[in-house]
Structures are given as structure tokens and as C-alpha cells.
């Protein structure tokens, strides 16, 4: 058997069992362990169908095929944080793998790959680059030591843990460094649109101070038009709250992104639609009717229509791949027919694709994105949602390197990207007033360096915004909650529940002022 940085190249060919891992914590073998958010992972880090469980002292990945696969799970990496991390793709073999070693192997491999992708190998010598190179060499040597101690797995795990900790820190530094380079180029080229910083509002909140804060301190607003809330019964449309918001923003001459109009998950599909769960023709007809009513009603007040979101996850219906694409085409074409000059977004939710591991008829995020482009659907940009920090599918904590990696996937599609919902918690405890009624506990959803608090929320916001805006294809970013009044994440607002500014609000205003000088009018 030969072991390399990218994985095991030869193995026992007659083994037909699952892929198994020994798990070590603090250098000791874990005989009881509860894997959190664990999924099978295939090529290109796309989650794949498979069972992941811990039994008889081993983490087991059980799949129907015998192809090489990896495991992704929430992993506490020490002081650098607790993140969704993944192993390399590994073939089945009789001897269990060392999970700690394989997690470190994958991160080190990705650092080298992204250095090449980002052309960062030939940078001028300097204190910063020399320090990075020295630390990377240290992580690689620790990993090499771990490989040399595989016959002493507890010792190897400690070396691998230290290597992983350094590698995560270095990968975030690498992302930030690359982001600074691109951001400076974009600034020099005046490559920013006029409206960069937005905020998603809650139409149910009609507080005047809330409304004025949006109008005075953001470049644009996102007004959700939730099908389930607007049409609670088949013949009932409740648009009064949205009417007031559209009117208010219109008076303030503030650009508005409406939607998503159709979001096929349990929070977005009306309860009465359950009887049509297996009837695609009826779903198509009802969705078409709803979109037509919203387009007609708000045609004069909306700048951009976020037409569909999360269709690729297929969580509320069992649509075929062809039906997902057909529904996307139908609804976007409807916008273009009724409002020929309107700009349309197609939004990808959960871009890391954890939902795809369910094994149902879902479509991997990038496959969906590539197909709507190749299908010739006439839309202007992709929307992308990046909320994280809570224990729910698709929202466990990711580090900056992973965020940069997933954004880069959209660079080749030839469409701008609007980040239509970006957010993280502002506290590490549940919030009874959030949309989950206190069911989401941030302390169980991972952490970025330390437990979530208002100051960390501000630091995360600034880091993510700078990273995202360094990508030349990212046009704008929308924070997902204005205030801690029924937020989607615990403490997720930039204002508290009394509408007082939190550190994230101050940080966002500083960024907005800083970027103003680089903004240009577009379109």
C-alpha cells in the first residue's frame, strides 16, 4: 500500500466493505463519538448519498458503490474554531483510516491547489510571504511526521491535529491575502456598482424607525415575497404589508430586490399545496399564477426580481431534474414576458450542497447553476445565500477559505453574483424570538475562532464582505437581518431588539463609506 498527500493510491482489492475511520480526540482513541452533520462526499467536494455513523469504536461510511469517497463533518479543530471539514476521497479497505490524518491531508492538499489556482507561488519575497512559507512548511512537516507514525495512531493523530490547526489558520490567511490583491485591482479599475450594501427586511415589521434605518443606511433593500405568507389559502392574497414597504421605499427612491417569489421548501410553500405534492402540472400552474400576480402588482416599484430560490434542493417536492430546469425556465421567462426590461435573479441556496446527500432527486448546486446557463434561460445574475453558524442543514460554520472556494466556482459561469442573504449569529445561545422559536443553538453549529458574540459577528461580517467583494463577479451583498426582531439566526441582526446599533452595524457603515469612492454607476 502506498500513501501520498492526495490519498491512498493502492489498497486491498478484494475488500468490499464500508470505509471506516478511527477517531482520536486529544491523542486518545474515541470509543464513543457522535458525528455531527456527517455526510459522504464525492468528487469536487459534492456531498453524495451514503450512511455515516459511529459503531464499535469506528466512524463508518457506508455507500452502495465501491468508489473512493470522503467524509465531511463538524470538527473541533481547537483554538482556530469548529468547522465543517472533509477528508480526502479514500477507497474502501479493510484497515480503518485515521480520521485526524485524513482531515489534515485534505486541507494541506487544498492549500497547495489554491496557491496554484490563485497564482500565489511566485510572489515577491517579503516578511509576510516568508512567514507564511515557514508556517506551511511546519504544517507539512508535522503531517509528514504523522504519516511516519501511522503504526502508532494515537501519536499520529496528535501530529495531524497540530498540522490541521496550522493549516486552517494558514488557509484563511491565504484567502485574505488573495482577497486583498484582487480588491486592490478592483478598486484601481473602479470595478464596483453603485449599490453594494443591502439589507433584507421583514415585511411584517412596520416600525417607522426600522423603515428609516433601512432607507438611510443601506444602498438597497431586499423585500421577501414569501408565497406561504402572501397566499395562506388558495383564494386569499395578503399583500398589505408588502404594499406598505414597496410604497415606503419608492418614496425614498431606494432600489428594491423583490423575492424570492418561489422558494420550494417547507418555509416557502403554502400548506394547502400539500395535496399537489406529486402533481407537477398543478405546481407549475399555481406557481405561475402567483408569480403573475406579484409581477403585475409591483411592476413599477421593483428594480430586480429574485424569481426562484433553492429549486435545486427539491426539499418540498420530488421533482425530476428536467422538471426543476423546466420550472426555472418557465418562471424566469414569465418575468421577461410581462416585464421585458426587468432584471431577474436565479438564487442558489446551500451552495455547499449538503442536501444532496439525502439521496433524493435533488440537484448538486453547481450542476444546477451550469444547467440553467447552458439551457439558455434569460436571466441577469445568480443569487447566492450564505447564512451560517447554526446546527441546521447547510448552515453549519465554514471558514473563510471554504467560502472563497465555493464563490470561485461561480467565476466561470459568465454571470454576476448577488449575495442575497449573508449572515451569522450575534450570540452563542438560542434566541426564543427567532424564526425557529429558539430551536437553533449556535454553540452546536460550530464557531469561527471563538463562540459567537456581537463583536465576533462584526469581525466575521467585515472579513466575509472583503473576501466576497474581492471577487470581480460579485456585485452586491445583502445582510440577512436588520434587527434582532424575529431574525433568521439568533442575534443575527445588525441592530438589537430595541433597534440600537450593534458592532456589526457600525462596521458595515464604515465599509460602506470606504467603498463609496470606488463605486460607479452601472446599467
C-alpha positions as CSV (number, residue, x, y, z in Angstrom):
1,X,0.0,0.0,0.0
2,X,1.3,3.4,-1.0
3,X,0.3,6.6,0.8
4,X,0.6,10.1,-0.8
5,X,-0.5,13.6,0.0
6,X,-3.6,13.2,-2.1
7,X,-4.6,9.9,-0.6
8,X,-4.0,6.2,-0.7
9,X,-3.2,5.0,-4.2
10,X,-3.2,1.3,-3.8
11,X,-5.3,-0.8,-1.4
12,X,-6.6,-4.3,-0.8
13,X,-8.6,-5.0,-3.9
14,X,-10.8,-7.8,-2.6
15,X,-12.3,-5.7,0.3
16,X,-16.0,-5.0,-0.3
17,X,-17.0,-3.4,3.0
18,X,-17.6,0.3,4.0
19,X,-14.9,2.9,4.5
20,X,-14.0,3.1,8.2
21,X,-12.1,5.6,10.4
22,X,-10.6,5.5,13.9
23,X,-11.3,8.8,15.7
24,X,-8.9,10.4,18.1
25,X,-9.5,13.3,20.4
26,X,-6.6,14.8,22.3
27,X,-4.4,11.9,21.3
28,X,-6.8,9.2,22.8
29,X,-8.9,6.8,20.8
30,X,-12.6,7.7,21.0
31,X,-14.7,4.7,21.7
32,X,-17.9,6.8,21.9
33,X,-18.4,9.6,19.4
34,X,-21.4,11.4,18.0
35,X,-20.7,12.6,14.4
36,X,-22.4,15.9,13.8
37,X,-23.7,16.8,10.3
38,X,-21.7,13.9,8.8
39,X,-22.2,13.2,5.1
40,X,-20.5,11.3,2.4
41,X,-18.5,13.4,-0.1
42,X,-17.7,12.6,-3.7
43,X,-15.5,14.4,-6.3
44,X,-15.3,18.2,-6.3
45,X,-16.4,18.2,-2.6
46,X,-20.0,17.5,-3.7
47,X,-22.0,15.6,-0.9
48,X,-23.2,12.2,-2.1
49,X,-25.7,9.6,-0.8
50,X,-24.3,7.5,2.0
51,X,-24.8,6.4,5.6
52,X,-22.3,7.8,8.2
53,X,-22.5,6.5,11.7
54,X,-20.3,5.6,14.7
55,X,-20.3,1.9,15.8
56,X,-18.0,-0.4,17.7
57,X,-15.4,2.3,18.0
58,X,-15.3,3.3,14.3
59,X,-16.8,6.0,12.2
60,X,-18.3,4.2,9.3
61,X,-19.2,5.5,5.8
62,X,-21.5,3.0,4.1
63,X,-22.2,3.5,0.4
64,X,-23.9,1.4,-2.3
65,X,-20.9,1.6,-4.6
66,X,-17.2,1.0,-4.1
67,X,-15.9,4.2,-5.5
68,X,-13.5,6.3,-3.4
69,X,-15.3,8.8,-1.1
70,X,-14.7,11.1,1.8
71,X,-16.5,12.2,4.9
72,X,-17.5,15.7,5.9
73,X,-18.5,16.5,9.4
74,X,-18.4,19.2,12.1
75,X,-14.9,19.0,13.7
76,X,-13.5,20.9,16.6
77,X,-10.0,22.0,15.5
78,X,-9.1,23.7,18.7
79,X,-8.4,27.5,19.1
80,X,-8.9,28.2,15.3
81,X,-12.5,27.1,15.5
82,X,-15.0,24.3,14.9
83,X,-15.9,23.9,11.2
84,X,-17.4,21.5,8.6
85,X,-14.3,19.8,7.4
86,X,-13.8,16.9,5.0
87,X,-11.3,14.1,4.3
88,X,-9.7,13.2,1.0
89,X,-11.5,10.8,-1.2
90,X,-10.5,7.3,0.0
91,X,-11.1,3.8,-1.4
92,X,-12.6,1.1,0.8
93,X,-10.0,-1.0,2.6
94,X,-10.0,-3.5,5.4
95,X,-7.8,-1.4,7.7
96,X,-9.6,1.7,9.2
97,X,-8.2,5.1,8.2
98,X,-7.1,7.6,10.8
99,X,-9.7,10.4,10.6
100,X,-7.4,13.1,12.1
101,X,-4.7,12.3,9.5
102,X,-7.2,12.4,6.6
103,X,-8.7,15.7,7.6
104,X,-5.2,17.3,7.8
105,X,-4.3,15.7,4.5
106,X,-7.2,17.3,2.6
107,X,-6.7,20.8,3.9
108,X,-3.0,20.8,3.1
109,X,-3.8,19.5,-0.4
110,X,-6.3,22.2,-1.0
111,X,-3.9,24.9,0.2
112,X,-1.4,23.8,-2.5
113,X,-4.2,23.6,-5.1
114,X,-5.5,27.1,-4.4
115,X,-2.0,28.6,-4.4
116,X,-1.7,27.3,-7.9
117,X,-5.2,28.4,-8.9
118,X,-4.6,31.9,-7.5
119,X,-1.1,32.2,-8.9
120,X,0.4,32.8,-5.5
121,X,3.6,30.6,-5.9
122,X,5.7,33.3,-7.5
123,X,5.0,36.3,-5.2
124,X,7.9,38.7,-4.3
125,X,9.8,37.7,-1.2
126,X,8.8,39.6,1.9
127,X,8.3,39.2,5.6
128,X,4.6,38.2,5.2
129,X,5.2,35.6,2.5
130,X,8.3,34.3,4.2
131,X,6.3,33.8,7.4
132,X,3.5,32.1,5.5
133,X,6.0,29.7,3.8
134,X,7.7,28.9,7.1
135,X,4.4,28.1,8.8
136,X,3.2,26.0,5.8
137,X,6.5,24.0,5.9
138,X,5.9,23.4,9.6
139,X,2.4,22.1,8.9
140,X,3.7,19.9,6.2
141,X,6.5,18.5,8.4
142,X,4.0,17.8,11.1
143,X,1.9,15.9,8.6
144,X,4.9,14.0,7.4
145,X,5.7,13.0,11.0
146,X,2.1,11.8,11.3
147,X,2.4,9.6,8.2
148,X,5.6,8.2,9.7
149,X,3.7,7.3,12.9
150,X,0.7,5.6,11.4
151,X,1.7,2.4,13.2
152,X,1.2,4.5,16.4
153,X,-2.1,6.0,15.5
154,X,-2.6,8.0,18.8
155,X,0.8,9.7,18.2
156,X,0.0,10.3,14.5
157,X,-3.4,11.9,15.4
158,X,-1.7,14.4,17.7
159,X,0.7,15.4,14.9
160,X,-2.1,15.6,12.4
161,X,-4.3,17.7,14.8
162,X,-1.5,20.3,15.1
163,X,-0.9,20.2,11.4
164,X,-4.6,20.8,10.7
165,X,-4.8,23.6,13.2
166,X,-2.0,25.5,11.5
167,X,-3.4,24.6,8.0
168,X,-6.8,26.1,8.8
169,X,-5.2,29.3,10.1
170,X,-2.9,29.5,7.0
171,X,-5.7,28.8,4.6
172,X,-7.7,31.7,6.0
173,X,-4.6,33.9,5.8
174,X,-4.2,32.8,2.2
175,X,-7.8,33.7,1.3
176,X,-7.5,37.1,3.0
177,X,-4.1,37.8,1.2
178,X,-5.6,36.8,-2.2
179,X,-8.7,38.9,-1.4
180,X,-6.5,42.0,-0.7
181,X,-4.7,41.6,-4.0
182,X,-8.0,41.3,-6.0
183,X,-9.7,44.0,-4.0
184,X,-6.9,46.5,-4.8
185,X,-7.1,45.6,-8.5
186,X,-10.9,46.1,-8.5
187,X,-10.6,49.4,-6.7
188,X,-8.0,50.6,-9.2
189,X,-10.3,49.7,-12.1
190,X,-13.3,51.4,-10.4
191,X,-15.0,48.0,-10.7
192,X,-17.9,48.4,-8.3
193,X,-21.5,49.2,-9.0
194,X,-23.3,52.0,-7.2
195,X,-25.5,49.8,-4.9
196,X,-23.2,47.4,-3.0
197,X,-24.5,47.1,0.6
198,X,-28.1,46.0,1.1
199,X,-30.2,44.5,3.9
200,X,-33.1,42.1,3.8
201,X,-36.2,43.4,5.7
202,X,-39.0,41.7,7.4
203,X,-42.3,42.9,5.8
204,X,-44.1,42.1,9.0
205,X,-42.3,44.8,10.8
206,X,-43.9,48.2,10.2
207,X,-42.0,50.2,12.8
208,X,-41.1,53.6,11.3
209,X,-37.6,53.7,12.9
210,X,-36.9,50.3,11.4
211,X,-38.0,51.5,8.0
212,X,-36.0,54.7,8.2
213,X,-32.8,52.8,9.2
214,X,-33.0,50.8,6.1
215,X,-33.6,53.8,3.9
216,X,-30.9,55.9,5.5
217,X,-28.1,53.4,6.0
218,X,-28.2,50.9,3.1
219,X,-27.9,51.1,-0.7
220,X,-30.8,48.9,-1.4
221,X,-33.4,46.6,0.3
222,X,-34.4,43.1,-0.3
223,X,-38.2,42.6,0.4
224,X,-39.1,38.9,0.7
225,X,-42.4,37.9,-1.0
226,X,-42.9,34.6,0.6
227,X,-45.6,32.5,-1.2
228,X,-46.7,30.8,2.0
229,X,-47.3,34.1,3.8
230,X,-48.8,36.0,0.9
231,X,-51.2,33.2,-0.2
232,X,-52.1,31.3,3.0
233,X,-55.2,29.9,1.3
234,X,-55.7,29.2,-2.4
235,X,-58.0,32.2,-2.9
236,X,-56.5,34.5,-0.3
237,X,-53.8,37.1,-1.0
238,X,-52.4,39.2,1.8
239,X,-50.2,41.9,0.3
240,X,-50.9,44.8,2.6
241,X,-47.6,44.6,4.5
242,X,-45.6,44.3,1.3
243,X,-47.6,47.2,-0.2
244,X,-46.5,49.5,2.6
245,X,-42.9,48.5,2.2
246,X,-42.8,49.0,-1.5
247,X,-44.6,52.3,-1.2
248,X,-42.2,53.5,1.6
249,X,-39.0,52.5,-0.3
250,X,-40.4,54.0,-3.5
251,X,-40.9,57.4,-1.8
252,X,-37.3,57.2,-0.6
253,X,-36.2,56.3,-4.2
254,X,-34.4,53.2,-2.8
255,X,-33.8,50.3,-5.1
256,X,-35.6,47.1,-4.2
257,X,-35.0,43.5,-4.9
258,X,-38.2,41.5,-4.6
259,X,-38.3,37.9,-3.6
260,X,-37.6,35.1,-3.8
261,X,-41.0,34.7,-5.3
262,X,-40.9,30.9,-5.5
263,X,-38.9,29.0,-2.9
264,X,-39.7,25.3,-2.8
265,X,-39.0,24.5,0.8
266,X,-41.3,24.0,3.8
267,X,-41.0,27.6,4.8
268,X,-41.9,28.9,1.4
269,X,-44.6,26.6,0.1
270,X,-48.2,27.2,1.2
271,X,-49.7,24.4,3.4
272,X,-52.6,24.0,1.0
273,X,-50.2,22.9,-1.8
274,X,-49.5,19.6,0.0
275,X,-52.4,18.0,-1.9
276,X,-50.5,18.7,-5.1
277,X,-47.2,17.3,-3.8
278,X,-46.9,14.8,-6.6
279,X,-48.6,16.8,-9.3
280,X,-46.0,18.8,-11.2
281,X,-48.6,20.3,-13.7
282,X,-50.6,21.7,-10.8
283,X,-47.4,23.0,-9.1
284,X,-46.4,24.7,-12.3
285,X,-49.8,26.3,-12.8
286,X,-50.1,27.5,-9.2
287,X,-46.5,28.9,-9.1
288,X,-47.1,30.6,-12.5
289,X,-50.3,32.2,-11.2
290,X,-48.7,33.5,-8.0
291,X,-45.7,35.0,-9.9
292,X,-48.0,36.7,-12.4
293,X,-50.0,38.4,-9.6
294,X,-46.8,39.6,-7.9
295,X,-45.3,40.9,-11.1
296,X,-48.4,42.7,-12.1
297,X,-48.9,44.3,-8.6
298,X,-45.4,45.5,-8.1
299,X,-44.1,46.1,-11.6
300,X,-43.4,49.8,-11.0
301,X,-41.7,49.5,-7.7
302,X,-39.2,46.7,-8.1
303,X,-35.7,47.1,-9.7
304,X,-34.7,43.4,-9.6
305,X,-36.8,40.2,-9.3
306,X,-35.4,37.3,-7.4
307,X,-37.6,34.8,-9.2
308,X,-36.7,31.4,-7.7
309,X,-34.5,30.2,-4.9
310,X,-33.4,26.7,-3.9
311,X,-35.2,24.8,-6.6
312,X,-32.2,22.6,-6.9
313,X,-32.6,21.3,-3.3
314,X,-36.0,19.8,-4.1
315,X,-36.9,19.6,-0.4
316,X,-40.6,20.1,-0.5
317,X,-41.4,18.2,-3.8
318,X,-40.0,15.2,-5.7
319,X,-39.3,16.8,-9.0
320,X,-37.1,15.3,-11.7
321,X,-34.0,17.1,-12.9
322,X,-35.9,18.0,-16.1
323,X,-38.8,19.4,-14.1
324,X,-36.5,21.6,-11.9
325,X,-35.0,23.1,-15.1
326,X,-38.4,23.5,-16.8
327,X,-39.9,25.3,-13.8
328,X,-36.9,27.6,-13.6
329,X,-37.2,28.4,-17.3
330,X,-41.0,28.9,-17.1
331,X,-41.0,31.4,-14.2
332,X,-38.0,33.4,-15.4
333,X,-39.5,33.6,-18.9
334,X,-42.7,34.8,-17.3
335,X,-40.9,37.8,-15.8
336,X,-39.3,38.6,-19.1
337,X,-42.7,38.4,-20.9
338,X,-44.6,40.6,-18.5
339,X,-41.7,43.0,-17.8
340,X,-39.2,42.8,-20.7
341,X,-36.8,45.3,-19.2
342,X,-36.7,43.7,-15.7
343,X,-33.6,42.1,-14.2
344,X,-34.0,38.5,-13.0
345,X,-32.1,36.5,-10.4
346,X,-31.9,32.8,-10.0
347,X,-30.8,32.0,-6.4
348,X,-28.8,29.0,-5.3
349,X,-29.3,28.2,-1.6
350,X,-27.0,26.0,0.4
351,X,-24.1,26.3,-2.1
352,X,-22.1,23.6,-0.3
353,X,-24.8,21.1,-1.2
354,X,-25.3,19.2,2.0
355,X,-28.9,18.5,1.0
356,X,-27.6,16.4,-1.9
357,X,-26.5,13.7,0.5
358,X,-30.2,12.8,1.2
359,X,-30.2,10.7,-1.9
360,X,-33.5,12.1,-3.2
361,X,-34.0,13.7,-6.5
362,X,-32.0,16.9,-5.6
363,X,-29.5,18.5,-8.0
364,X,-26.0,19.5,-6.9
365,X,-25.6,23.3,-6.7
366,X,-23.1,23.8,-9.4
367,X,-24.8,21.3,-11.7
368,X,-28.0,23.3,-11.4
369,X,-26.1,26.6,-11.9
370,X,-24.3,25.3,-15.0
371,X,-27.5,23.8,-16.5
372,X,-29.6,27.0,-16.2
373,X,-26.8,28.8,-18.1
374,X,-26.5,26.1,-20.7
375,X,-30.2,25.8,-21.1
376,X,-30.3,29.4,-22.5
377,X,-32.6,30.8,-19.7
378,X,-32.6,34.6,-20.0
379,X,-31.6,35.9,-16.6
380,X,-29.1,38.5,-15.5
381,X,-27.4,37.2,-12.4
382,X,-27.2,34.4,-9.8
383,X,-28.3,35.0,-6.2
384,X,-26.4,33.2,-3.5
385,X,-27.3,32.7,0.2
386,X,-24.6,32.3,2.8
387,X,-26.1,32.1,6.3
388,X,-24.1,30.0,8.8
389,X,-23.3,29.3,12.4
390,X,-26.3,27.3,13.5
391,X,-27.0,23.5,13.7
392,X,-29.2,23.1,10.6
393,X,-28.6,21.5,7.2
394,X,-26.4,23.8,5.1
395,X,-25.8,26.4,7.9
396,X,-23.0,24.8,10.0
397,X,-19.9,27.0,10.3
398,X,-17.4,27.2,7.4
399,X,-14.1,29.0,7.4
400,X,-13.1,31.8,5.0
401,X,-11.1,29.5,2.8
402,X,-14.1,27.4,2.2
403,X,-16.3,30.4,1.4
404,X,-13.7,31.7,-1.0
405,X,-13.5,28.2,-2.6
406,X,-17.3,28.0,-3.1
407,X,-17.5,31.5,-4.5
408,X,-14.8,30.8,-7.1
409,X,-17.0,28.0,-8.5
410,X,-19.3,30.7,-9.9
411,X,-16.4,32.6,-11.6
412,X,-16.6,30.5,-14.8
413,X,-20.4,30.8,-15.4
414,X,-20.3,34.3,-17.1
415,X,-23.0,35.8,-14.8
416,X,-22.7,38.3,-11.9
417,X,-23.4,37.1,-8.4
418,X,-25.6,38.9,-5.8
419,X,-25.2,37.6,-2.3
420,X,-28.8,37.9,-1.3
421,X,-28.6,36.7,2.3
422,X,-25.4,36.8,4.2
423,X,-25.4,36.3,8.0
424,X,-24.1,34.7,11.2
425,X,-25.3,34.7,14.8
426,X,-24.5,37.5,17.2
427,X,-24.8,35.3,20.2
428,X,-23.8,31.8,21.2
429,X,-27.1,30.9,22.9
430,X,-30.6,30.2,21.4
431,X,-32.9,33.1,20.7
432,X,-36.6,32.3,21.6
433,X,-37.6,35.2,19.3
434,X,-36.0,34.0,16.1
435,X,-37.8,32.3,13.3
436,X,-37.0,28.8,14.8
437,X,-38.6,29.8,18.1
438,X,-35.3,29.1,19.9
439,X,-34.6,25.8,18.3
440,X,-31.3,26.9,16.9
441,X,-28.4,26.8,19.3
442,X,-25.3,28.5,17.8
443,X,-22.9,26.7,20.2
444,X,-23.9,23.5,18.5
445,X,-23.4,24.8,15.0
446,X,-19.6,25.4,15.0
447,X,-17.6,28.5,15.8
448,X,-15.4,30.9,13.9
449,X,-12.3,31.1,16.1
450,X,-14.4,31.7,19.3
451,X,-18.0,31.5,20.5
452,X,-20.3,33.9,18.7
453,X,-20.9,37.3,20.2
454,X,-21.7,40.8,18.8
455,X,-18.1,41.8,18.3
456,X,-17.3,38.5,16.5
457,X,-20.3,38.9,14.3
458,X,-18.8,42.3,13.2
459,X,-15.4,40.8,12.6
460,X,-16.9,37.9,10.5
461,X,-19.1,40.3,8.5
462,X,-16.1,42.5,7.6
463,X,-13.9,39.5,6.7
464,X,-16.6,37.9,4.5
465,X,-17.6,41.2,2.8
466,X,-14.0,42.0,1.9
467,X,-13.5,38.4,0.7
468,X,-16.7,38.4,-1.4
469,X,-16.1,41.9,-2.9
470,X,-12.6,40.9,-4.0
471,X,-14.3,38.6,-6.5
472,X,-14.8,40.6,-9.7
473,X,-18.1,38.8,-10.4
474,X,-19.7,39.6,-7.0
475,X,-21.8,42.8,-7.5
476,X,-23.5,43.3,-4.1
477,X,-24.0,41.8,-0.7
478,X,-27.2,41.8,1.4
479,X,-27.1,41.2,5.2
480,X,-29.9,38.8,6.1
481,X,-31.4,40.5,9.2
482,X,-31.7,44.2,10.0
483,X,-32.6,43.7,13.7
484,X,-33.0,41.1,16.4
485,X,-36.7,41.1,15.8
486,X,-37.7,37.6,14.6
487,X,-34.4,37.1,12.9
488,X,-33.5,34.0,10.9
489,X,-30.4,33.5,13.1
490,X,-30.0,34.0,16.9
491,X,-28.9,37.6,17.4
492,X,-28.5,37.8,13.6
493,X,-29.4,41.5,13.2
494,X,-27.1,44.5,13.0
495,X,-29.5,46.2,15.4
496,X,-30.7,44.8,18.7
497,X,-34.3,44.2,19.5
498,X,-34.6,47.8,20.7
499,X,-33.2,49.0,17.3
500,X,-29.9,50.1,18.9
501,X,-26.8,49.7,16.7
502,X,-24.6,46.7,17.3
503,X,-20.9,46.5,16.4
504,X,-21.8,44.9,13.1
505,X,-23.9,47.9,12.1
506,X,-21.0,50.3,12.8
507,X,-18.6,48.1,10.9
508,X,-20.9,47.9,7.9
509,X,-21.3,51.7,7.8
510,X,-17.5,52.1,7.9
511,X,-17.2,49.7,5.0
512,X,-20.0,51.5,3.1
513,X,-18.2,54.8,3.5
514,X,-14.9,53.3,2.5
515,X,-16.3,51.7,-0.7
516,X,-18.2,54.8,-1.8
517,X,-15.2,56.3,-3.5
518,X,-14.8,53.1,-5.6
519,X,-18.4,52.9,-6.8
520,X,-19.5,53.7,-10.3
521,X,-22.9,53.8,-11.9
522,X,-23.7,50.7,-13.9
523,X,-26.7,49.9,-16.1
